[in-house]
Amino acid sequence: MATRIKEKAAARQANADKRPHATAKYVRVAPRKAKIVVDLIRGKQVDDALAILMYTPKSAAPVVQKLLTSAIANAEYKEMDRSSLYVAEVYANQGPTLKRYWARSHGRADMIKKHTSHITIVLDQK
């Protein structure tokens, strides 16, 4: 039986991260490909990061750009100044792998692994 439910909930809420963030889950991009794009914008100002993503010719760039736009909108909802925002944390973790089979000769099959990733962006003010 759970005890001190209200106290635990209050402590969890007090320790929660108050920075604006956005998360995209189950994105059909391999995490190692998403990490290449994510590393380009870590620590940059928000407008600089959007400009970098706009001209990055990688498959994960549009996904990360859309996610960064969502995080900016969350920050503006919390009444933060856009000019002082920067990308504090950004990471791409591995999601579940979709396993598919490819028919080969002599009745055999090869497995195709379609990787997914969970991408998170956390913004902060300077």
Secondary structure as the mmCIF struct_conf table of DSSP 4:
data_model
#
loop_
_struct_conf.conf_type_id
_struct_conf.id
_struct_conf.beg_label_comp_id
_struct_conf.beg_label_asym_id
_struct_conf.beg_label_seq_id
_struct_conf.end_label_comp_id
_struct_conf.end_label_asym_id
_struct_conf.end_label_seq_id
HELX_RH_AL_P HELX_RH_AL_P1 ILE A 5 ASN A 15
BEND BEND1 ALA A 16 ALA A 16
BEND BEND2 ARG A 19 ARG A 19
STRN STRN1 HIS A 21 VAL A 27
BEND BEND3 ARG A 28 VAL A 29
HELX_RH_AL_P HELX_RH_AL_P2 PRO A 31 ILE A 41
TURN_TY1_P TURN_TY1_P1 ARG A 42 GLY A 43
STRN STRN2 GLN A 45 GLN A 45
HELX_RH_AL_P HELX_RH_AL_P3 VAL A 46 MET A 54
TURN_TY1_P TURN_TY1_P2 TYR A 55 TYR A 55
BEND BEND4 LYS A 58 LYS A 58
TURN_TY1_P TURN_TY1_P3 SER A 59 ALA A 60
HELX_RH_AL_P HELX_RH_AL_P4 ALA A 61 TYR A 77
TURN_TY1_P TURN_TY1_P4 LYS A 78 GLU A 79
HELX_RH_3T_P HELX_RH_3T_P1 ARG A 82 SER A 84
STRN STRN3 LEU A 85 GLN A 94
HELX_LH_PP_P HELX_LH_PP_P1 PRO A 96 THR A 97
STRN STRN4 LEU A 98 ALA A 103
HELX_RH_3T_P HELX_RH_3T_P2 SER A 105 GLY A 107
STRN STRN5 ALA A 109 LYS A 114
STRN STRN6 SER A 117 GLN A 125
#
